[in-house]
């Protein structure tokens, strides 16, 4: 079975305060662009304007620093609760026609458009499954959730994001190898690694 991705929407989580980094990681410059701009460029290439960016801490600064003109930008007023609140906000902003949601972070800079397309292509051939990225003996984001899981996403709590839900549906997972997803930028050392090696 191969379904179209015309009704797939991306939810980019970019609401965190970057407390371990010390300044907004969404705006850290890598290859002359902020990290959030990298994520947006890659996803726009595939899903065009079907993109929801969830902001929270530093929302005004990000809105004035990055062109969000052709995507849906929302501010999660409950961002301090953790990542689950941003996922809920993103899912609530989806149109009724959404067939699936691709959840991704703004701080996995090694993920490019080709990686995202590969994940979506896998899901297109198994559209009843959750297409997860597999890396370093773990699974996680980016991840494609079919619409039937939206209710479960709306019930998430805390700061673990979608991981508990993924683990809860181990028999419904389509694992797509994506080693580049292992590097996410949480601390200054992570960013130094990115700058020095890539």
Order of alpha helices (4+ residues) and beta strands (2+ residues): beta-beta-beta-alpha-beta-alpha-beta-alpha-beta-alpha-beta-beta-alpha-alpha-beta-alpha
